[in-house]
Amino acid sequence: MTSNEPMMTVDRLDELMRTVFEVLIQKDRNAHSREVLNGVAAKIKLTPVELELNASKIPRWETNVRFHTTDCVKAGYLQKSSGYWKLTDLGLEALKQPKGELIRSAKRSYRAWKAKQGEDEESTIITPPPDKNDGTLPPEKKEVAVRREAFERAEEEAQNGIENHIHQLSPYEFQDLIGHLLTAMGYFVAHTAPPGPDGGVDLVVYKDPLGTVTPRIKVQAKHRRDSKVNAKEIRELQGLLQHNDEVGLIVSTGGFTSDAAREARTSAKHVDLIDLERFVVLWQQHYNRITEEGRNMLPLAPLYFLAPSED
């Protein structure tokens, strides 16, 4: 049964979006959307109206928040890719705005973006103006919100299925998977560590079959679900890079802490980081060149459907 009560004010939407940002900060500013939304639901008391299910059997507050992340993306506060939400430096700064202003500033940025597309600004208002203090989606936008939510959920479910499959591999199967990807990318895997002590290097990769072309790449495979690679682990790999023509690569299914990313970014020794999201993207990009053995380990099939508009 649907209530006629307005679902939320703009100030309430601002409160929810601030909580989204706060949850992302707790997760090193990068997390799967489902993790973020679960975190919001755990941190904030939702009203009965907000918890009502829409026609897609999704809580109305979630549909509303997902819809308005577009404002935050256009404002440069968030980035969204493959079901992951990332808080940018601009988003971190936006949290310092007075209460109620984060979402309003995002909306202004969205309208400015739409105006640059050659559309009349009045037609781009997603919710009633702030002075009406009403953040409920108008009827003409509800269908757009439902389509966008369905699109995002399909994208997220596909990504989840791929990631869960990778998590279920053994550490050595994941190590082999990395080798198949690097081979498809045009590299030559000179060494793959067998089970047992590996000295901290799981694969050694060259740019040519004989290793005459630099750099030589030392790869670490971190097959983990719930813990991120930290800065100490980055420094340990740096210590294994003995020559100027050696670079490091860490592929981690658990991701990286912000300190680890900073350590890799500022180090004099080159260390590249591939998290699970990026690994899947690279696998998709190079899938046509991956060997049959590799495809059998992580088989994918493309599926195309109409993307939602940003209106």
Backbone torsions as a table, in degrees:
resi	resn	phi	psi	omega
1	MET	NA	129.2	-175.1
2	THR	-97.6	133.2	178.8
3	SER	-82.3	149.9	174.3
4	ASN	-87.8	-3.2	179.5
5	GLU	-68.0	135.9	176.7
6	PRO	-54.3	135.7	-173.1
7	MET	-67.5	-46.2	-179.4
8	MET	-162.0	152.7	174.6
9	THR	-85.6	168.7	176.1
10	VAL	-61.4	-38.0	178.5
11	ASP	-64.0	-36.3	177.3
12	ARG	-68.6	-40.3	176.3
13	LEU	-61.4	-39.7	176.9
14	ASP	-61.1	-41.7	179.0
15	GLU	-61.7	-43.9	179.3
16	LEU	-64.9	-42.8	-177.9
17	MET	-68.6	-35.3	174.7
18	ARG	-61.7	-38.2	178.9
19	THR	-66.8	-37.5	174.2
20	VAL	-56.3	-47.4	-179.0
21	PHE	-64.0	-40.5	-179.4
22	GLU	-65.0	-40.2	177.5
23	VAL	-63.7	-40.8	178.9
24	LEU	-63.2	-38.7	177.6
25	ILE	-61.0	-41.2	178.7
26	GLN	-63.9	-22.5	-177.7
27	LYS	-108.4	32.5	179.3
28	ASP	59.1	30.2	170.5
29	ARG	69.5	14.9	179.7
30	ASN	-151.8	117.4	-178.9
31	ALA	-157.0	160.2	176.1
32	HIS	-66.1	143.5	-176.4
33	SER	-56.3	-36.1	-179.5
34	ARG	-65.4	-39.8	175.8
35	GLU	-60.8	-41.8	-178.4
36	VAL	-65.2	-48.7	-177.7
37	LEU	-65.2	-38.3	175.1
38	ASN	-62.9	-37.9	178.4
39	GLY	-65.4	-39.3	177.6
40	VAL	-63.3	-46.3	-179.0
41	ALA	-61.5	-30.1	179.9
42	ALA	-80.1	-22.9	-173.9
43	LYS	-96.8	-20.5	-171.5
44	ILE	-129.5	143.0	-179.8
45	LYS	-82.9	116.6	-178.8
46	LEU	-92.3	142.5	-177.9
47	THR	-80.1	160.4	176.4
48	PRO	-55.6	-38.2	179.2
49	VAL	-65.7	-42.2	179.8
50	GLU	-65.5	-29.3	-178.4
51	LEU	-85.5	-8.5	177.6
52	GLU	-58.2	144.5	179.1
53	LEU	-88.3	139.2	176.2
54	ASN	-86.1	-169.4	-177.1
55	ALA	-62.7	-23.4	178.7
56	SER	-91.6	7.9	179.6
57	LYS	65.0	32.7	178.0
58	ILE	-114.7	137.0	177.5
59	PRO	-54.9	137.0	-174.4
60	ARG	-62.6	-33.2	179.8
61	TRP	-63.5	-36.0	-178.3
62	GLU	-68.7	-43.1	177.4
63	THR	-59.3	-43.2	-178.3
64	ASN	-65.2	-44.0	-179.9
65	VAL	-64.6	-46.2	179.2
66	ARG	-58.1	-42.9	-178.8
67	PHE	-60.3	-43.1	-174.5
68	HIS	-84.0	-3.8	171.0
69	THR	-64.5	-22.6	176.2
70	THR	-60.3	-40.6	175.7
71	ASP	-56.4	-45.8	-176.1
72	CYS	-69.8	-31.9	175.8
73	VAL	-67.1	-46.0	-179.7
74	LYS	-66.3	-27.3	177.2
75	ALA	-79.7	-9.9	-178.3
76	GLY	84.8	11.8	-178.6
77	TYR	-83.3	-33.3	-177.9
78	LEU	-127.8	156.1	167.0
79	GLN	-125.3	141.2	-179.5
80	LYS	-128.9	131.3	-179.8
81	SER	-158.2	128.6	174.7
82	SER	52.2	36.0	178.5
83	GLY	86.8	0.1	179.7
84	TYR	-102.9	141.3	174.9
85	TRP	-112.1	132.9	-178.2
86	LYS	-124.6	132.6	178.0
87	LEU	-89.9	123.9	-178.4
88	THR	-87.2	174.8	175.2
89	ASP	-62.3	-37.9	177.2
90	LEU	-63.2	-38.6	177.9
91	GLY	-64.7	-38.7	177.5
92	LEU	-62.4	-41.4	178.0
93	GLU	-68.3	-34.2	-178.0
94	ALA	-63.1	-27.8	179.0
95	LEU	-64.3	-19.6	-179.3
96	LYS	-79.7	-10.5	178.8
97	GLN	-67.4	155.0	177.2
98	PRO	-57.8	154.2	178.7
99	LYS	-55.2	137.1	-179.3
100	GLY	93.5	-16.3	-174.4
101	GLU	-93.0	-21.5	-178.1
102	LEU	-59.8	-54.0	-177.1
103	ILE	-70.7	-32.6	178.9
104	ARG	-67.2	-41.1	178.1
105	SER	-66.7	-35.5	177.3
106	ALA	-64.8	-41.1	179.3
107	LYS	-64.1	-39.6	178.1
108	ARG	-62.5	-40.7	178.5
109	SER	-64.9	-38.2	178.8
110	TYR	-64.3	-44.5	-179.8
111	ARG	-64.6	-36.7	177.4
112	ALA	-64.8	-40.1	178.4
113	TRP	-64.0	-43.4	-179.6
114	LYS	-64.7	-37.6	179.6
115	ALA	-62.0	-35.0	179.3
116	LYS	-69.0	-18.1	177.7
117	GLN	-82.6	2.3	177.4
118	GLY	86.6	19.3	-179.7
119	GLU	-104.4	155.4	177.3
120	ASP	-68.2	129.6	-174.7
121	GLU	-58.8	-35.0	-177.1
122	GLU	-63.1	-27.0	-177.9
123	SER	-83.1	-3.7	-174.8
124	THR	-103.9	0.6	-180.0
125	ILE	-70.7	122.7	-175.8
126	ILE	-82.6	-41.7	178.0
127	THR	-124.8	165.3	178.5
128	PRO	-57.0	154.5	-178.2
129	PRO	-54.8	152.9	-175.8
130	PRO	-55.0	-32.5	-175.8
131	ASP	-68.3	-15.6	173.8
132	LYS	-83.0	-12.8	175.0
133	ASN	54.7	40.6	-179.2
134	ASP	-131.8	116.7	-177.6
135	GLY	-102.9	10.1	-179.1
136	THR	-68.8	138.5	178.2
137	LEU	-66.0	130.7	176.2
138	PRO	-69.1	158.8	-175.2
139	PRO	-54.0	-39.7	-176.1
140	GLU	-68.6	-15.8	179.9
141	LYS	-100.4	-12.3	-176.4
142	LYS	-64.4	-40.7	179.8
143	GLU	-65.0	-38.8	177.2
144	VAL	-62.0	-42.3	-179.1
145	ALA	-63.1	-41.7	-179.7
146	VAL	-65.4	-42.6	179.1
147	ARG	-64.0	-43.0	-179.1
148	ARG	-64.9	-40.8	179.2
149	GLU	-64.3	-41.2	178.6
150	ALA	-62.7	-40.5	178.5
151	PHE	-62.1	-48.9	-177.9
152	GLU	-64.2	-39.5	-179.7
153	ARG	-66.4	-39.3	177.5
154	ALA	-63.1	-42.3	179.0
155	GLU	-63.6	-42.9	-179.4
156	GLU	-66.7	-42.0	-179.4
157	GLU	-64.5	-38.0	177.3
158	ALA	-63.9	-45.2	179.4
159	GLN	-63.6	-42.2	179.4
160	ASN	-60.7	-42.0	-179.7
161	GLY	-62.4	-42.1	179.2
162	ILE	-66.3	-45.7	-177.6
163	GLU	-65.0	-41.8	179.1
164	ASN	-62.7	-37.4	177.6
165	HIS	-62.4	-43.1	179.4
166	ILE	-65.9	-39.7	178.8
167	HIS	-62.6	-29.9	-177.4
168	GLN	-79.6	-10.9	175.9
169	LEU	-70.7	157.2	173.4
170	SER	-77.1	161.8	177.9
171	PRO	-54.8	-37.8	-178.1
172	TYR	-77.1	-29.8	173.0
173	GLU	-67.0	-39.3	177.5
174	PHE	-64.9	-38.8	176.6
175	GLN	-59.1	-44.7	178.0
176	ASP	-64.9	-37.0	179.2
177	LEU	-60.3	-42.1	177.5
178	ILE	-60.8	-42.1	178.4
179	GLY	-60.4	-41.9	177.8
180	HIS	-62.7	-40.8	179.3
181	LEU	-64.5	-48.3	-178.1
182	LEU	-63.4	-35.7	176.0
183	THR	-63.9	-43.3	178.4
184	ALA	-64.3	-26.9	179.2
185	MET	-82.3	-1.1	175.9
186	GLY	101.2	7.5	178.1
187	TYR	-93.9	167.3	-179.8
188	PHE	-120.1	119.3	-178.6
189	VAL	-83.2	109.0	-176.6
190	ALA	-86.2	-27.0	-176.3
191	HIS	-151.7	133.3	172.2
192	THR	-123.3	123.7	-175.2
193	ALA	-65.6	132.3	174.9
194	PRO	-76.9	168.5	176.0
195	PRO	-54.7	139.5	-178.2
196	GLY	117.1	-175.1	-179.9
197	PRO	-57.4	135.0	-176.5
198	ASP	-122.9	4.1	179.2
199	GLY	70.2	14.3	177.1
200	GLY	91.4	-1.0	-179.3
201	VAL	-123.2	120.5	-177.3
202	ASP	-91.1	-35.0	177.1
203	LEU	-140.2	146.7	170.4
204	VAL	-117.5	126.7	-171.1
205	VAL	-126.3	138.7	178.3
206	TYR	-115.4	165.7	175.1
207	LYS	-90.3	-11.2	176.5
208	ASP	-142.8	163.4	-173.2
209	PRO	-59.0	-31.7	-176.2
210	LEU	-98.2	-4.1	180.0
211	GLY	73.5	26.1	-179.4
212	THR	-85.8	-15.3	-179.8
213	VAL	-105.1	125.5	178.9
214	THR	-80.5	157.6	5.9
215	PRO	-91.6	164.8	168.4
216	ARG	-93.6	135.0	-174.2
217	ILE	-109.2	126.0	174.4
218	LYS	-103.3	123.1	-171.1
219	VAL	-112.7	136.0	170.5
220	GLN	-114.7	133.0	176.6
221	ALA	-104.6	119.3	178.9
222	LYS	-111.1	96.9	-177.1
223	HIS	-95.8	95.3	-176.6
224	ARG	-147.5	152.8	-177.6
225	ARG	-102.6	-41.6	-167.5
226	ASP	-113.6	1.8	179.9
227	SER	-129.2	138.5	-178.2
228	LYS	-92.9	151.9	173.2
229	VAL	-66.9	133.7	-178.1
230	ASN	-105.7	177.1	-176.2
231	ALA	-63.2	-34.2	179.4
232	LYS	-60.6	-40.7	179.8
233	GLU	-68.1	-32.2	175.3
234	ILE	-64.9	-44.9	-179.6
235	ARG	-64.7	-34.7	178.2
236	GLU	-63.7	-40.3	176.6
237	LEU	-67.7	-38.8	177.3
238	GLN	-56.6	-37.1	179.9
239	GLY	-67.3	-19.0	179.1
240	LEU	-88.8	-7.2	179.0
241	LEU	-89.6	98.5	-169.8
242	GLN	-88.5	-20.7	-174.7
243	HIS	-127.5	159.4	-180.0
244	ASN	-66.6	-20.3	-178.8
245	ASP	-93.3	15.3	177.2
246	GLU	-111.3	138.0	174.7
247	VAL	-127.0	159.1	-179.0
248	GLY	-109.9	152.2	176.3
249	LEU	-141.8	127.1	174.9
250	ILE	-117.2	125.4	175.7
251	VAL	-110.3	115.2	-173.3
252	SER	-125.0	121.9	176.3
253	THR	-74.2	-15.4	178.9
254	GLY	-95.0	-3.8	179.7
255	GLY	85.9	-166.3	-174.9
256	PHE	-137.5	144.0	173.9
257	THR	-71.9	162.1	177.5
258	SER	-63.4	-34.0	177.1
259	ASP	-65.5	-38.2	177.8
260	ALA	-64.3	-44.5	178.8
261	ALA	-62.1	-40.0	179.1
262	ARG	-66.0	-41.9	179.5
263	GLU	-61.3	-43.9	179.4
264	ALA	-66.8	-37.5	-176.2
265	ARG	-70.2	-34.3	-173.5
266	THR	-100.6	-4.0	-176.6
267	SER	-69.8	145.7	174.5
268	ALA	-69.8	-26.3	177.0
269	LYS	-94.7	132.5	-174.2
270	HIS	-75.0	120.9	174.7
271	VAL	-131.0	121.9	178.2
272	ASP	-99.9	150.7	-176.6
273	LEU	-122.8	132.2	174.8
274	ILE	-125.1	114.6	175.4
275	ASP	-89.7	-178.3	-174.2
276	LEU	-66.1	-38.9	178.6
277	GLU	-60.5	-48.2	-179.0
278	ARG	-66.4	-37.0	178.6
279	PHE	-59.3	-45.7	-179.4
280	VAL	-63.9	-41.2	178.4
281	VAL	-60.9	-44.9	179.0
282	LEU	-64.9	-39.0	178.4
283	TRP	-61.6	-41.7	178.3
284	GLN	-65.6	-42.8	-176.8
285	GLN	-64.7	-35.0	-174.5
286	HIS	-108.5	14.9	-172.8
287	TYR	-58.4	-37.2	-177.8
288	ASN	-65.5	-19.3	-179.0
289	ARG	-105.0	0.6	178.9
290	ILE	-78.2	140.0	-178.0
291	THR	-63.3	161.8	178.4
292	GLU	-60.0	-38.0	178.1
293	GLU	-61.4	-42.4	178.6
294	GLY	-65.4	-42.4	179.4
295	ARG	-64.3	-33.8	177.7
296	ASN	-66.7	-29.1	178.4
297	MET	-75.5	-35.6	-179.9
298	LEU	-142.4	78.8	-177.4
299	PRO	-79.8	135.0	178.5
300	LEU	-125.9	155.0	174.7
301	ALA	-135.9	130.0	179.8
302	PRO	-72.2	147.6	176.9
303	LEU	-142.3	124.6	-176.9
304	TYR	-112.5	137.0	174.1
305	PHE	-150.5	162.9	-173.4
306	LEU	-65.6	124.5	178.8
307	ALA	-78.9	148.4	179.3
308	PRO	-72.7	151.7	175.5
309	SER	-74.5	166.3	179.5
310	GLU	-95.6	7.2	178.6
311	ASP	-71.1	NA	NA
